[in-house]
Amino acid sequence: MLVQYVRSLGVQRGWRRRGLGLAMLQLAFGEFLRRGKARVTLDVDAESLTGATRLYERAGMHILWQKTAFELVLREGVDLSTPTLSVCESS
């Protein structure tokens, strides 16, 4: 049996918590089933602040396996995680 993989799913911040993510998943699940795919899988950051894990559980999915990743910064560099906008002053 082939497993269908959901590669990417996202809802812009201003549109979250309105059922759009669940609706997209249900639409995809229906199409996968129509094509004969009885299993669907995806990856998610379990510590995501967006509530993605709860969304997938509401859609009927369950955790198949988990992994833990460790990171060590060996050399400090420029922090690119929070981009800033430069503000131009007009005269």
ZANUPA-344933 format. One line per field, with one value per residue: x negated, y, z of N, C-alpha, C in turn; residue in one letter. Coordinates in nm, 2 decimals, padded with zeros to 4 digits. Atoms other than C-alpha are relative to their C-alpha. Layout:
ZANUPA-344933
n_xx <- X; ...
n_yy <- Y; ...
n_zz <- Z; ...
ca_xx <- X; ...
ca_yy <- Y; ...
ca_zz <- Z; ...
c_xx <- X; ...
c_yy <- Y; ...
c_zz <- Z; ...
residuo <- a; ...
//
This chain:
ZANUPA-344933
n_xx <- -00.09; 00.07; -00.04; 00.00; 00.07; -00.04; 00.13; 00.00; -00.13; 00.01; -00.11; 00.06; -00.03; -00.13; -00.11; 00.00; -00.11; -00.13; -00.03; 00.05; 00.10; -00.08; -00.07; 00.09; 00.03; -00.11; -00.01; 00.12; -00.02; -00.10; 00.06; 00.10; -00.09; -00.06; 00.11; 00.04; 00.11; -00.07; 00.08; 00.05; 00.09; 00.06; 00.10; -00.03; 00.08; -00.09; 00.01; -00.04; -00.10; -00.12; -00.11; -00.01; -00.02; -00.15; -00.08; 00.01; -00.07; -00.14; -00.03; 00.00; 00.13; 00.07; 00.14; 00.06; 00.13; 00.06; 00.14; 00.05; 00.12; 00.08; 00.07; 00.11; 00.06; 00.15; 00.06; -00.11; -00.01; -00.11; -00.13; -00.09; -00.13; -00.10; 00.04; -00.05; -00.02; 00.07; -00.10; 00.06; -00.05; -00.01; 00.03
n_yy <- -00.12; -00.13; -00.10; -00.13; -00.09; -00.14; -00.07; -00.13; -00.05; -00.12; -00.10; -00.12; -00.03; -00.07; 00.09; 00.12; 00.02; -00.02; 00.12; 00.02; 00.11; 00.12; 00.02; 00.04; 00.14; 00.09; 00.00; 00.08; 00.13; 00.05; 00.03; 00.11; 00.12; 00.02; 00.06; 00.13; -00.01; 00.02; -00.05; -00.13; -00.03; -00.13; -00.04; -00.13; -00.04; 00.02; -00.12; -00.12; -00.08; -00.02; 00.09; 00.09; 00.14; 00.01; 00.00; 00.14; 00.09; -00.03; 00.05; 00.14; 00.06; 00.04; 00.00; 00.13; 00.00; -00.13; 00.00; -00.11; -00.05; -00.08; -00.10; -00.07; -00.10; 00.01; -00.13; -00.10; -00.08; -00.09; 00.06; -00.03; 00.05; -00.11; -00.11; -00.13; -00.10; -00.13; -00.11; -00.11; -00.13; -00.10; -00.14
n_zz <- 00.00; 00.01; -00.10; 00.06; -00.09; 00.00; -00.01; -00.06; -00.03; -00.08; 00.00; -00.05; -00.14; -00.02; 00.04; -00.08; -00.09; 00.06; 00.06; 00.14; 00.00; 00.00; 00.12; 00.10; -00.03; 00.03; 00.15; 00.05; -00.04; 00.09; 00.13; -00.01; -00.01; 00.13; 00.09; -00.05; -00.10; -00.13; -00.11; 00.02; -00.10; 00.00; -00.10; -00.07; -00.11; -00.12; -00.09; 00.08; -00.07; 00.08; -00.03; 00.11; -00.05; -00.03; 00.13; 00.06; -00.08; 00.03; 00.14; -00.01; 00.01; -00.13; 00.00; 00.04; -00.06; -00.04; -00.01; -00.07; 00.06; -00.08; 00.08; -00.07; 00.09; -00.03; 00.02; 00.01; 00.12; 00.01; -00.02; 00.12; -00.03; -00.01; 00.08; -00.04; 00.10; -00.02; 00.02; 00.06; -00.05; 00.11; -00.05
ca_xx <- 00.00; -00.14; -00.14; -00.05; -00.27; -00.14; -00.45; -00.33; -00.02; 00.01; 00.26; 00.15; 00.16; 00.46; 00.67; 00.59; 00.84; 01.12; 01.12; 00.93; 00.64; 00.89; 01.09; 00.78; 00.68; 01.02; 01.03; 00.68; 00.78; 01.09; 00.89; 00.62; 00.90; 01.06; 00.72; 00.70; 00.45; 00.57; 00.28; 00.16; -00.15; -00.32; -00.60; -00.54; -00.74; -00.58; -00.69; -00.54; -00.34; -00.09; 00.11; 00.04; 00.02; 00.37; 00.50; 00.37; 00.51; 00.85; 00.83; 00.80; 00.43; 00.21; -00.15; -00.34; -00.69; -00.88; -01.24; -01.45; -01.71; -01.99; -02.18; -02.51; -02.63; -03.01; -03.07; -02.85; -02.73; -02.47; -02.12; -01.90; -01.60; -01.43; -01.47; -01.43; -01.31; -01.53; -01.33; -01.43; -01.39; -01.26; -01.38
ca_yy <- 00.00; 00.34; 00.61; 00.96; 01.24; 01.59; 01.80; 02.14; 02.30; 02.65; 02.92; 03.28; 03.41; 03.64; 03.35; 03.09; 02.94; 02.96; 02.60; 02.65; 02.41; 02.14; 02.20; 02.18; 01.85; 01.70; 01.80; 01.64; 01.33; 01.29; 01.32; 01.08; 00.82; 00.88; 00.79; 00.48; 00.60; 00.48; 00.62; 00.98; 01.09; 01.43; 01.58; 01.85; 02.04; 01.92; 02.24; 02.47; 02.76; 02.75; 02.46; 02.24; 01.92; 01.98; 02.05; 01.71; 01.53; 01.70; 01.58; 01.22; 01.17; 01.02; 01.03; 00.74; 00.82; 01.11; 01.21; 01.45; 01.67; 01.84; 02.15; 02.31; 02.64; 02.60; 02.95; 03.25; 03.44; 03.68; 03.59; 03.56; 03.42; 03.76; 03.98; 04.35; 04.63; 04.93; 05.25; 05.54; 05.89; 06.16; 06.52
ca_zz <- 00.00; -00.10; 00.16; 00.05; 00.20; 00.28; 00.20; 00.30; 00.46; 00.59; 00.68; 00.71; 01.07; 01.02; 00.88; 01.14; 01.38; 01.13; 01.02; 00.69; 00.78; 00.87; 00.56; 00.34; 00.51; 00.47; 00.10; 00.05; 00.24; 00.02; -00.29; -00.17; -00.09; -00.43; -00.59; -00.38; -00.12; 00.22; 00.43; 00.47; 00.65; 00.73; 00.94; 01.20; 01.45; 01.78; 01.95; 01.69; 01.84; 01.56; 01.70; 01.40; 01.61; 01.75; 01.40; 01.27; 01.57; 01.51; 01.15; 01.28; 01.25; 01.53; 01.62; 01.45; 01.57; 01.73; 01.71; 01.91; 01.74; 01.92; 01.81; 01.92; 01.78; 01.75; 01.62; 01.68; 01.38; 01.27; 01.40; 01.09; 01.27; 01.33; 01.03; 01.09; 00.87; 00.82; 00.86; 00.64; 00.79; 00.55; 00.58
c_xx <- -00.09; 00.05; -00.01; -00.06; 00.05; -00.13; 00.01; 00.15; -00.02; 00.11; -00.07; 00.06; 00.14; 00.12; 00.01; 00.12; 00.14; 00.04; -00.06; -00.10; 00.07; 00.07; -00.10; -00.04; 00.11; 00.02; -00.11; 00.03; 00.11; -00.05; -00.10; 00.09; 00.06; -00.10; -00.05; -00.11; 00.07; -00.08; -00.06; -00.10; -00.06; -00.10; 00.05; -00.09; 00.09; 00.00; 00.05; 00.11; 00.12; 00.12; 00.02; 00.02; 00.14; 00.08; 00.00; 00.07; 00.15; 00.04; 00.00; -00.13; -00.05; -00.15; -00.05; -00.13; -00.04; -00.15; -00.04; -00.13; -00.07; -00.09; -00.10; -00.06; -00.15; -00.06; 00.12; -00.01; 00.11; 00.14; 00.09; 00.14; 00.11; -00.04; 00.06; 00.01; -00.08; 00.10; -00.08; 00.07; 00.01; -00.03; 00.10
c_yy <- 00.12; 00.10; 00.14; 00.10; 00.14; 00.08; 00.14; 00.04; 00.12; 00.09; 00.13; 00.04; 00.06; -00.09; -00.12; -00.01; 00.02; -00.13; -00.03; -00.11; -00.13; -00.03; -00.04; -00.15; -00.09; -00.01; -00.09; -00.15; -00.07; -00.03; -00.11; -00.13; -00.03; -00.06; -00.13; 00.00; 00.00; 00.05; 00.13; 00.02; 00.15; 00.01; 00.13; 00.02; 00.00; 00.12; 00.13; 00.08; 00.02; -00.09; -00.11; -00.14; -00.02; -00.01; -00.14; -00.10; 00.02; -00.06; -00.16; -00.07; -00.03; 00.00; -00.15; -00.02; 00.14; -00.01; 00.13; 00.05; 00.10; 00.09; 00.06; 00.10; 00.00; 00.14; 00.10; 00.08; 00.10; -00.07; 00.04; -00.04; 00.10; 00.11; 00.13; 00.09; 00.12; 00.11; 00.12; 00.13; 00.10; 00.13; 00.10
c_zz <- 00.00; 00.10; -00.07; 00.10; -00.02; 00.02; 00.07; 00.02; 00.09; -00.02; 00.05; 00.14; 00.01; -00.03; 00.08; 00.10; -00.05; -00.07; -00.14; -00.01; 00.00; -00.13; -00.11; 00.02; -00.04; -00.15; -00.06; 00.03; -00.09; -00.13; 00.00; -00.01; -00.14; -00.10; 00.05; 00.10; 00.14; 00.12; -00.04; 00.11; -00.02; 00.11; 00.06; 00.11; 00.12; 00.09; -00.07; 00.08; -00.07; 00.03; -00.10; 00.05; 00.04; -00.12; -00.06; 00.09; -00.02; -00.13; 00.00; -00.01; 00.14; -00.02; -00.03; 00.06; 00.03; -00.01; 00.07; -00.08; 00.09; -00.09; 00.09; -00.09; 00.04; -00.02; -00.01; -00.13; 00.01; 00.02; -00.11; 00.03; 00.01; -00.09; 00.04; -00.12; 00.03; -00.03; -00.05; 00.05; -00.12; 00.06; -00.05
residuo <- m; l; v; q; y; v; r; s; l; g; v; q; r; g; w; r; r; r; g; l; g; l; a; m; l; q; l; a; f; g; e; f; l; r; r; g; k; a; r; v; t; l; d; v; d; a; e; s; l; t; g; a; t; r; l; y; e; r; a; g; m; h; i; l; w; q; k; t; a; f; e; l; v; l; r; e; g; v; d; l; s; t; p; t; l; s; v; c; e; s; s
//
